[in-house]
Amino acid sequence: MLSENQREIFADFHKSVDAEGTLDEKTSHMIKVAAAMAFACYP
């Protein structure tokens, strides 16, 4: 389980990736999939 600090850091990262114009849609999606897999959040 993530600590509160880790959750905040991840949430900030997620918001920055979702910011329009930061990354193209495909790259943004792949980062989200990789992060979910890294935290064992398989569908």
Buried (B, 14 or more C-beta within 10 A) or exposed (E): EEEEEEEEEEEEEBEEBEEEEEBEEEEBEEBEEEBEEEEEEEE
